[in-house]
Amino acid sequence: MTITRYSVRRPFYSPWRELEEVSNRLARFFDESPVSAGAETGTWLPAVNVSETSDELMLTAELPGMKQEDITIELENNILNISGTKSEEVKEGDEERRYHMWERRYGAFQRSFTLPHTVKADAIRAHFENGILEVHLPKSAEAKGRKILIEKGK
């Protein structure tokens, strides 16, 4: 049995359909998206979101199947480095297993982010739960802004 990717079937015929299908196959073959980059070498890049509130920046990374002890976060010269290694799940007796599709990524990864100077480096904290890493980057008081009181004229 072969498992294939799901594709939406169109109810009408398009003369460009065959070209589109070939193009999609080529795109998957030469895919260099962040998730698949380095698949040949065993490296991968986790998906990351960066959001901002008035008090902090928050970096969220998806690290499914990883443990906290497999992840390292370092800060040097205002560059935040997140790295780690995701191990392949191997069970005894799986020597006879054949794979029909292999999309999950394993191996080492490293992501680096240049932080703005308005981040309080000594107050950065991280939290990891259910495969989601959250890095909280608090802003300094100068970055938060403030209202300036207008005094009455003399």
N, C-alpha and C positions, 0 to 999 in steps of 0.2 A: 504494500500500500504506500502510495506517495502522498505526502501532504504538500499542498501548494498554497501560495499566498491568495488571499481573497481578493477578487476584483469585482467591481460593480459592473453589472451587465446593463448595457444601454438598450432601450426598447426600439431604437431606430438605427439604420445603417448610416455610417459616416464614411466618406471616401478617405478620410484621414485616420480612421481607426487603426488600420494595420501599421501605419507609420508611427502613431502614438504608442502602440504596444511595443514595437521594436525600440523606440526611444526610451520607454520605461524600463525595458530589459537592460539596455545599455547603461542607463543611469544607475540601476541596482548593481550592475557588474562593476562599474567604476565609482561606486558610491564612496565619497570622501566626507560624509557628514561627521560631526564630532563624535557621535556614538559609535560609528564604525571605523573611524580613523585608526590605523595601526592594527587592524585585525590580524594581519599576517604576522606581526611581531608579538602578539599577545598583549598589547597595550590597548587602552580604551579611555575615553573621556566621559565622566559622568555629566549629566545635564545639571545646569546651575541656573538659579534665578537670583537676581539682586533687587531688593526692594528698599524703599526709604520712607521713614517717618520723620517727624520734626526732631526726634531724639536720637535716632540711630539709622544705620544702614544694616540690612540683614541679608546675608548670603545663605541660600538654601541649596543643598546638593542632594541629588538622589543617589544613594549608594546601596541598592538592594542586595541582600544576601551577604552583607559585610558585617563584621563585628567592630565594636568601638576600638579594640586593641589593634585592628588592622589599619587604622587611619592615623595620620600624623598631620598636625597643623603647626606651621612655623611662621614667624614674622621676622623679616630682616630688611632693613633699609626701606621701610614702608611697602614691602612686597609680601603679601600673604600667600604662602604656599600650602596647598592641601594635596597630600599624596597618600597612597596606600596600595594594597594588593588584594585583589579579589581572587580567591582560590576556587578552582573548579571542583564541583562535587563529584567525587569518584567513589564508587562502592565496590567492594570485593565481589568478584563473580561477574563483573560487567564486561569482561573481555570479548564476549560474543555479541555485544550490543552494536547495532548499526544505526547511524544517524541519517535521517532523511532531510533534516533542516538544522542548521547551526547558526542561530542569531544571537544567542547570549554571549556576552564578552567576559573574558577573564584575564587576569594578569595585573600588571602594575599600571597606575595612572598618576598623573601630576597635573594640577591646575594652579596657575599663578595669577594673582590679581594685584595691580598697583593701587594702593589705598590713597585717598586724598589726605592731605596734611591735617585736615580738620577732624580726623578720627583719633580718639584717645587710645593710643596703642596699649597702654597699661591696663585698660579696662575691657579689652576684648574678651568675650567668653563664648564657649561653644557647647552645644547640646546635641546628643545623638540618640535617636529613638526610632524604632521600626524602619530602619533603612534610610532615614532622613537626617542629614546633618544640618544644623542651624548654627551659623556663626553670627553673633551679635557684635556690631561695630559701633559703639556709642560715639556720638559727635561731641566735640569740645563745645564749651559755652559760646565761643566766638562764632561757631558755625550755626548755632541755633537761631541767632538773630535776637533782636530785642526792640521794644518800642522805646522811642526817645520822647521824653516829656517836653512839650513846648512851653516855655516859661512866658509869662505875660511881659509885655514891653515896659520899659521904665517910664 
